[in-house]
C-alpha cells in the first residue's frame, strides 16, 4: 500500500531540511575560512606595507645618491669643458704663433735673398772691371813691346834720333807701367772686395739656413703641442659625452623611481582610504544582514506550526531591476531564464516568464500589467517585509510548504 501524499511531502521536506542544514554548516565553515583568509591576508598586507615603507626609504636614499652622482658628473663635465676651452685657446694661440714664425722665416728668406743678390751683382760688376783692367794691362804691355821693337829697328840711320826716341820710349814705358800698376792695384782691391762679398753671401746663406732650422724646429714644437692639445680635447669631449649619457640614464632612473614611489604612496592611500574601506565593510555588512535575515526566516519557519496542506508561498514583488536580477542569481535560477527575464524588463510579459518558470517573484511594470485590486480576498492582507502580503489570520508557513522555497533558501 502506498504511503499518503502528506507523508511523502513530509519526507521530502525532511530531506530538504537536511540539505539545508548541510548547506548552512558549509556556509558557517566557509564564513570561518573566509574570516581566516581575510585576517591572514590583512596580515600579509600589513607586513607588505611595513616592507614597502622600508623599500621606499631605501629607494629615496638611492635617489639621493643618484642625485649626488649627477651633481658630481655635472661638476666633472663643467671642469672638462673648462679645460677644453683652455686647450682650444692654446691651440689657437699656437697656430697664431706658428703663422708668425713662418712669416718671419719668409721675411728673413726674402731679405737674405735680396742681400745675396745685391752682393752677387756687385761681385759681377767687380769681375767685369777686373776683366777690363786685365785687358787694359795686356794692351799696355803690347804697346810697350811695340815701342821696344820700333826702337830696336831704327839702327844707325836714325842714330841722331835714337836718343829722343829712347827718351820717348822710356816715358811711354813708365806711363804704361804706372797704368799697369794702377790697374793691378784696382784688380787686387776688386778681388778683395769680391772675396769679402763671397764671405758675406756665405754668412748670409748660413744664417738663413740656421734660421730655417730654428724656425722649422719651433714650428714642429708648435705642431706637436697642437697635436697633444687636440688629442686631449678629443679625450675630454669623449669623457664629457660619457658623463652626459650617464647623467641622462641616472635622471631616467630617478624619474622611474619617483613614479614608483608616487604610485606606491597612492596605493597606500587607497588602501587606507576610509571611504573605500567603509564601502567594502558596508558590502560585507549587507551580506551578513541578509544571512541573519535568512537565519531568522528559517527560525520562523521552524517555529511555525505545520499547515493542513502544502500551501504555496506568495510571490515576492520587485520594482527594481537590479534587485530582481540579484534575487534570481541568489536562488540559482537557470541562466537562460535570467537572460529572458533581463530582456523582458519593462514588458508586461516578464511576469508570464517568471510564472512559467515557477519562480516566486513578480515585477511591477509601470503603465502595464494588471493592477492589484482590493477585494474581499485581498483587503485583509497585510504587507510583509519583502513586498508580499499575507493574511493576519493565517499561520506562518513551515519550511516544507514548497519545493521551490526550500531550494531558494539553500
C-alpha positions in Angstrom: 0.0 0.0 0.0 1.5 3.3 -1.0 2.1 6.0 1.7 -0.2 9.0 1.8 0.9 12.1 -0.1 1.5 14.2 3.1 3.9 11.5 4.4 5.8 11.7 1.1 5.8 15.5 1.3 7.0 15.3 4.9 9.8 13.0 4.0 10.8 15.3 1.1 10.7 18.3 3.4 12.9 16.4 5.9 15.4 15.7 3.1 15.4 19.3 2.0 15.9 20.4 5.6 18.9 18.0 5.9 20.3 19.5 2.8 19.6 23.0 4.1 21.4 22.1 7.4 24.4 20.8 5.5 24.4 24.0 3.4 24.2 26.1 6.5 27.1 24.2 8.1 29.1 24.6 4.9 28.3 28.3 4.9 29.4 28.6 8.5 32.6 26.8 7.7 33.1 29.0 4.6 32.5 32.1 6.8 35.2 30.9 9.2 37.5 30.1 6.3 36.7 33.5 4.8 37.4 35.3 8.0 40.6 33.4 8.5 41.6 34.2 4.9 40.7 37.9 5.3 42.7 38.1 8.6 45.7 36.3 7.1 45.5 38.4 4.0 45.3 41.6 6.0 48.3 40.4 8.0 50.2 39.8 4.8 49.2 43.2 3.5 50.3 44.8 6.8 53.7 43.1 6.5 53.9 44.1 2.9 53.2 47.7 3.9 55.9 47.6 6.5 58.3 46.2 4.0 57.2 48.7 1.4 57.9 51.6 3.7 61.4 50.4 4.2 61.9 49.9 0.5 60.5 53.4 -0.2 63.1 54.8 2.3 65.9 52.8 0.6 64.7 54.0 -2.8 64.7 57.6 -1.6 68.2 57.1 -0.3 69.3 55.7 -3.6 67.7 58.6 -5.4 69.7 61.0 -3.2 72.8 59.0 -4.1 72.0 59.2 -7.8 71.4 62.9 -7.5 74.8 63.3 -5.8 76.4 61.3 -8.6 74.6 63.5 -11.1 76.0 66.6 -9.4 79.5 65.1 -9.4 79.2 64.2 -13.0 77.9 67.7 -13.9 80.9 69.2 -12.0 83.2 66.9 -13.9 81.6 67.9 -17.2 82.0 71.6 -16.4 85.6 71.1 -15.4 86.4 69.1 -18.5 84.6 71.7 -20.6 86.7 74.5 -19.0 89.9 72.5 -19.7 88.7 72.0 -23.3 88.2 75.8 -23.7 91.7 76.5 -22.3 93.3 73.9 -24.6 91.3 75.3 -27.6 92.5 78.8 -26.9 96.1 77.4 -26.5 95.8 75.6 -29.9 94.6 78.9 -31.5 97.4 80.8 -29.8 100.0 78.2 -31.1 98.5 78.4 -34.6 98.9 82.2 -34.5 102.5 81.8 -33.2 103.2 79.3 -35.9 102.0 81.6 -38.6 104.1 84.5 -37.2 107.2 82.2 -37.2 106.5 81.2 -40.7 106.1 84.8 -41.7 109.4 85.7 -40.0 111.1 82.9 -42.0 109.6 84.2 -45.2 110.7 87.8 -44.4 114.2 86.7 -43.5 114.5 84.5 -46.6 113.4 87.4 -48.8 115.8 89.8 -47.1 118.7 87.4 -47.3 118.0 86.5 -50.9 117.8 90.2 -51.8 121.1 90.9 -50.0 122.9 87.9 -51.6 121.5 89.0 -55.0 122.8 92.6 -54.4 126.3 91.3 -53.3 126.4 88.9 -56.3 125.6 91.8 -58.6 128.4 93.8 -57.0 130.8 90.9 -57.5 129.7 90.5 -61.1 130.4 94.3 -61.6 133.8 94.0 -59.9 134.7 90.9 -62.0 133.8 92.9 -65.1 136.1 95.7 -64.0 138.9 93.2 -63.3 138.4 91.8 -66.8 138.6 95.3 -68.3 141.7 96.2 -66.3 143.3 92.9 -67.2 142.6 93.7 -70.9 144.0 97.2 -70.4 147.2 95.8 -68.9 147.5 93.4 -71.8 147.0 96.2 -74.3 149.6 98.4 -72.4 152.1 95.5 -72.5 151.5 95.1 -76.2 152.2 98.9 -76.7 155.3 98.6 -74.6 156.6 95.7 -76.6 155.8 97.5 -79.9 157.8 100.6 -78.8 160.8 98.4 -77.9 160.6 96.8 -81.3 160.4 100.2 -83.0 163.4 101.4 -81.0 165.4 98.3 -82.0 164.6 98.5 -85.7 165.8 102.1 -86.3 169.5 101.2 -86.5 172.4 103.6 -87.1 170.4 105.5 -89.8 168.4 107.2 -87.3 171.1 107.5 -84.6 170.6 111.1 -84.5 167.0 110.5 -83.4 167.8 107.5 -81.2 168.2 109.5 -78.0 165.0 111.3 -78.5 163.1 108.1 -79.4 164.6 106.3 -76.4 163.6 109.0 -74.1 160.1 108.9 -75.5 160.0 105.1 -75.2 161.2 105.2 -71.6 158.5 107.8 -70.8 155.9 105.6 -72.6 157.0 102.5 -70.7 156.9 104.4 -67.4 153.4 105.6 -68.2 152.4 102.0 -69.2 154.0 100.6 -66.0 152.2 103.2 -63.9 148.8 102.4 -65.6 149.5 98.7 -65.2 150.4 99.1 -61.5 147.2 101.2 -61.0 145.2 98.5 -62.8 146.8 95.8 -60.8 146.0 97.6 -57.5 142.4 98.1 -58.7 142.2 94.5 -59.6 143.5 93.5 -56.2 141.1 95.8 -54.5 138.2 94.4 -56.5 139.4 90.8 -55.8 139.5 91.6 -52.1 136.0 93.1 -52.3 134.8 90.0 -54.2 136.3 87.8 -51.6 134.6 89.8 -48.8 131.3 89.7 -50.7 131.6 86.0 -51.1 132.2 85.7 -47.4 129.1 87.9 -46.7 127.0 85.8 -49.1 128.2 82.6 -47.4 127.4 84.1 -44.0 124.0 85.2 -45.1 123.3 81.8 -46.5 124.5 80.1 -43.3 122.4 82.5 -41.2 119.4 81.8 -43.3 119.9 78.1 -43.1 120.2 78.3 -39.3 117.1 80.5 -39.1 115.2 78.0 -41.2 116.3 75.1 -39.0 115.4 77.0 -35.8 112.1 78.1 -37.2 111.3 74.6 -38.5 112.1 73.2 -35.0 109.9 75.8 -33.4 107.1 75.1 -35.9 107.4 71.4 -35.2 107.2 72.0 -31.5 104.1 74.1 -32.1 102.6 71.3 -34.2 103.4 68.7 -31.6 101.8 70.9 -28.9 98.8 71.4 -31.1 98.5 67.6 -31.6 98.8 66.9 -27.9 96.2 69.6 -27.1 93.8 68.3 -29.8 94.2 64.7 -28.5 93.5 65.9 -25.0 90.5 67.8 -26.2 89.1 64.7 -28.0 89.6 62.6 -24.8 87.9 65.2 -22.7 85.0 65.6 -25.0 84.6 61.8 -25.0 84.6 61.7 -21.2 82.1 64.6 -21.1 79.8 62.7 -23.5 80.1 59.6 -21.3 79.2 61.6 -18.2 76.4 63.3 -20.0 75.0 59.9 -21.1 75.4 58.6 -17.6 73.5 61.7 -16.2 70.7 61.0 -18.7 70.4 57.4 -17.6 70.5 58.5 -13.9 67.8 61.1 -14.5 65.7 58.4 -16.1 66.2 56.1 -13.2 65.3 58.9 -10.7 62.1 59.7 -12.7 61.1 56.0 -12.7 61.9 55.6 -9.0 59.9 58.8 -8.2 57.0 57.5 -10.3 57.2 54.2 -8.4 57.2 55.9 -5.1 54.2 58.1 -6.0 52.3 55.0 -7.3 53.1 53.1 -4.0 52.1 56.1 -2.0 48.8 56.4 -3.9 48.1 52.7 -3.5 48.8 53.0 0.2 46.4 56.0 0.3 43.7 54.0 -1.4 44.4 51.0 0.9 43.9 53.2 3.9 41.1 55.3 2.4 38.3 55.4 5.0 35.5 55.9 2.4 36.6 52.9 0.3 37.1 50.7 3.4 33.7 51.9 4.7 32.1 50.9 1.4 33.7 47.5 1.5 32.6 46.9 5.1 29.2 48.1 4.1 29.0 45.4 1.4 30.1 42.8 3.9 27.6 44.0 6.5 24.9 43.9 3.9 25.7 40.2 3.1 25.8 39.4 6.8 22.5 41.1 7.3 21.0 39.0 4.5 22.4 35.9 6.2 20.9 36.9 9.5 17.6 37.6 7.9 17.7 34.2 6.2 18.5 32.6 9.5 15.6 34.5 11.1 13.3 33.3 8.3 14.5 29.7 8.9 13.9 30.1 12.7 10.4 31.4 12.0 9.8 28.5 9.6 11.0 26.0 12.2 8.9 27.5 15.0 5.8 27.7 12.8 3.1 25.1 13.1 2.6 22.8 10.1 -0.2 23.7 7.7 -3.0 21.3 6.8 -1.7 21.0 3.3 1.2 22.1 1.1 0.3 25.8 0.6 2.2 27.8 -1.9 4.4 30.8 -0.8 3.3 34.2 -2.1 5.1 35.8 -4.9 7.8 38.4 -3.9 7.2 41.7 -5.6 10.0 43.7 -7.1 10.1 47.3 -8.5 13.8 47.5 -9.2 15.5 45.5 -11.9 18.8 45.1 -10.1 17.0 43.6 -7.0 15.1 41.2 -9.2 18.3 40.0 -11.0 20.1 39.6 -7.7 17.2 37.5 -6.4 17.3 35.3 -9.4 21.1 34.7 -9.1 20.9 34.1 -5.4 18.3 31.4 -6.0 20.4 29.7 -8.7 17.9 30.2 -11.4 18.8 28.9 -14.9 21.0 31.5 -16.7 18.8 31.1 -19.8 15.7 32.1 -17.9 17.7 35.0 -16.3 18.6 36.2 -19.8 14.9 36.0 -20.9 13.9 38.0 -17.8 16.6 40.6 -18.4 15.4 41.0 -22.0 11.7 41.4 -20.9 12.4 44.1 -18.3 9.7 46.8 -18.7 7.4 44.4 -20.7 4.2 43.0 -19.0 5.2 39.6 -20.4 8.0 39.4 -17.8 5.7 38.1 -15.2 4.5 35.4 -17.6 8.1 34.2 -18.0 8.5 34.2 -14.2 5.3 32.2 -13.7 6.1 29.7 -16.4 9.5 29.1 -14.8 7.8 28.5 -11.4 9.7 31.4 -9.9 8.1 33.0 -6.8 8.8 36.6 -7.9 6.9 39.2 -9.8 8.0 42.5 -11.4 5.8 45.6 -11.1 5.5 47.1 -14.6 4.8 50.8 -14.8 2.0 51.6 -17.2 1.2 48.0 -18.0 0.2 44.7 -16.4 -2.7 44.1 -14.0 -3.2 46.2 -11.0 -4.0 44.6 -7.7 -7.5 45.4 -6.7 -8.6 45.2 -3.2 -11.3 42.7 -3.0 -12.8 40.5 -0.4 -9.8 38.3 -0.6 -7.0 40.9 -0.5 -8.2 43.8 1.5 -7.4 42.0 4.8 -3.9 41.1 3.6 -1.0 42.7 5.4 2.1 43.8 3.5 5.0 41.8 4.7 8.7 42.8 4.6 10.0 41.9 1.1 6.9 43.2 -0.8 4.4 40.3 -0.5 1.3 40.2 1.6 -0.1 37.6 4.0 -3.3 37.3 5.9 -3.3 38.2 9.6 -5.5 35.2 10.3 -3.2 32.7 8.6 -0.5 30.9 10.3 3.2 31.1 9.4 4.2 28.5 6.9 6.7 25.8 7.6 9.8 25.0 5.6 8.1 22.1 3.9 5.4 24.3 2.3 7.0 24.4 -1.1 9.8 22.7 -3.0 10.8 26.0 -4.7 11.0 28.0 -1.4 13.3 25.4 0.2 15.6 25.4 -2.8 15.7 29.2 -2.7 16.7 29.3 0.9 19.6 26.9 0.3 
